[in-house]
Amino acid sequence: MLKPVTISEKAASEIKHILSNKNIPADYGLRILVQGGGGCGGAKFRLGFDKQKEGDLAYTEQEILVYYEKRQLMYLMGLQIDFEERADARGFVFNPMQLKRD
């Protein structure tokens, strides 16, 4: 199965913590949402928890069920979800994966 987005260990730990401590139903997975994508602003990404919907693509990454809409694949391909904790903010970030060259 195609895995367009990877999840870092730190992000996976935070997602699992949220799933277990925020009363998220067991049949919900991590939904990756793409907003925008046209024009100069580029795509913006959001995360949420949701049931699988008709037409969603799904895969498992770091033991986390992930859902996304097929039409959003081109915006998601090659991204990694990470979790940052800084003095001024903490939260999930989307980073492009580094391509390995031989």
N, C-alpha and C positions, 0 to 999 in steps of 0.2 A: 504494500500500500504506500502511496506517495505521502511523504511527510514534508509539506512545504515549510513548516515552522518548527524549529527545535526549541527546547526549553532547557535553560541552564539548571544546574543542580540547585543553586540558590533560589531561583524562581520556582522550581518544582517544590522545594521545601515550603516556600511561602504559600503556594497554591494549595498544597495538601493541608497546611495549617488552617487556611480559610475554609476549605471543604469540611474539615472535621470540627471546627469551632463556631461556625456561623449557621448551623442548622440547614445546610444546603442539602436538598433531597438526594438520596443515593442514586437515583436514575438521571441526575443532571451531570453534564460535562462542562468543560471549559469552552466557551464560545469566543472565537476571535472575530471581531467585526472590523470592517474597513469602511471608513467614511471619506467622502470626497474622492480624490484620485484624479480629478480633472483639473486642468488649469495649473497655475504657478504654485499653488499651495501644497500640492502633492497629497498623498493619502495620509489619513490619520487612523491610528489603530486603537481599538478598545478591547477590553476583556470583560467577560461576564460569565455567569453560570446559567445554563439553560438545558431544556430537553432537546433531543435531536428532532429536527423538523424535516418534513418531506423535502427531498432534494439536497439535504446537507451531505457533505462528505465528512467522514470521521476516521480518526486513527488514534492510536495510543502512543504517547510519548512520556517517558519517565513515570509510567503507571498512571497517567492522567488521560482520560478520554477527552479528545479535542474535536470540536465541530467547527466547520466553516462552510460558507456557500461557494459552490463550484465557480461561480462567476467572479469571485474575488481572488482566485488562485494566483493570477499574474501579479497582484500586489503583495501577496504573502510569501511567494517563493523566495527562499534563501534568507529568511529572517530568523532571528533567535530572540526569544523572550528572556530577559534577564531581570533581576531585582536589585535595585541600588538603594543603599542607605547612606545618605550624606547628612551633614550637619543641618542643611537647610530644607531637605526634603527626603522622602523615601517613597519608592513605588516601582512599578513595572516599567521597563523600557524595551523598545524593539530595536535591535541592532542588526545591521546586515552581517551575514556570515562572511568570514574571510575565505576566499577561494584558495585552495591549495594548488600550487603549480609545481610541476615536476622539473 
